[in-house]
Amino acid sequence: MTGNTAGSQADPGAAPGRLARWLRGRWKSDAAASSDPVRIWKDAWVAGMEAHWNGSQPSSNPHASQSPAANAWAAGWRWAAHQPDRRAKTGERLAHPHRRRADKRLLPIGSVSATTVGISTIVMAGWLWKMRRKRRLTSDGE
């Protein structure tokens, strides 16, 4: 939208954010947006969070000591220390795709896919319908 192709690989859920940046860019230049203190803080916080989940130590903070970006990076790193890594998607989900990994599974078997459950349900419903119909026919014929 803004001619910047760097964000073209973003996930579809980021479309509202891209729209907001595009609208803001109509009144504010990209250079001014990149020097926005909130954006700098958020980017550093996210980098610190990802650094912890990738196994980095807090001493690997890439920002200048005592700068706002260094403090944000450290805050993100500390937050990630107490949170499970939610980046990895594992297996089939029976709920919406934004469900957290730590949520309880509905099925006790982790390797059963949603497709298998759906097909099994349809087959079982068909079998029950057939059995019920057979019982009706035999009870009406007596």
N, C-alpha and C positions, 0 to 999 in steps of 0.2 A: 503494500500500500504506500509506503513511504519511499520505495525504491531500494530499501535495504534488504538484501537477500540473505543476510546472515541468520535471520530468524525463520527462514522458510522451512526448517526441519522441526519446528516446534510442534507439540501435540495439538490436536484439534481443540482441546479444552482451553487453550490459550488465546483463542480467537477474540473474546471480549477484551482481553488485555491489549492485544494488537490494535483493535479498533480504538480503544481509549488513547493509546499512544499516538495513533494516526490523527485523531481529533485534536489532541493536545499539540501535536506538531504543526497544526494549522496556525496556532497562535504563538508557539514557542519553538525555537530552533532545537535540533538534535544536540548541538553542542551544549546548550543550556540544560537540556534534560540529562545529559551524561554527567553534569557537575551537580546535579540535585543531591543534597546531603542524604535525603531519605533513600534514594535509589542506591547510592554508594553504600550506606549502612546495610540495607537489605542484601545487596549482592555479596558483601563481605560476610554477613551472618550466614547466608546460604552456603558460601564457600567453606566456612568453618564447620558447619553441620556435615557437609559432604566429606570434608577432610577427616572428621572423626569416624564416620561410617566406613571410610576407606582405610582406616588404621593408622592415620597420622597422629603424632604426638602434639601436645599443645605448644611445644617449643618451636614447631615448624610454621608458626604464624608468619605469613609473607609480608605483612604490613609493618610500617615504621612503628616502633615502640611508643605506646601511649597515644597513638592517633585514634580518632573515632573509628576508622576502619579496623584497626587492630583490636579495639575493644569489642566491636561487633563480631569480628571473626572468633574471638575468644568466647563470646556469649553463645554463638551458634555451636561452637565445639562443646561447651559445657551442657547446653540443652540436649545435644545428640547423645551425650554420655548417659542420659537417663531415659532415652527413648529407643524403642526398637526400630531397626532399619526397615522403613516401609517402601523403599524404592523397588525392591525385587517383587515381581509378580510370580506367584507360584500356582500352577495348576489351573483347573477350571473353577469358576466361581458360580455359585447358584444365586448370588445376589448381584447388585450393581458393581461395576468395575472399580469404584472408588472405596470399596470396603477394605478395612485395614487387615493386615496379615494376622494381627493378634486376636481378631474376633474368633469366636468359637465356630467350628464347622458344624453344619447341619447333619452331615453323614459321618459315621465313625470311621469309614474307610476313606483314606485320603486320595486313593488313586481312581476312584469312581468318577467318571466325568458326568457333566450335566446331560449330555446326549444319551448316555447309557441309562440314566435314571428316567429320562423322558420316554425313550423307546420301551423300556420295561413297564412303565406306567400304562402306556397305550396297549401293549400286549396283554397285560393283566386285566385291564378294563374290558377288552374284547373277549377274553376268556370268561370273565364273570358274566357278561351279557349273554354269551352263548349258553352257559350253564343255566342261567335263569330262564332263558327262552325254552330250553330243553325241558326243564321242570314244568313250565306252564303247559307245554304241549302234552306231556305225559299225564298231568293232572286233569286236563280237559278231556282227554281221550278215555278215561276210565268210566 
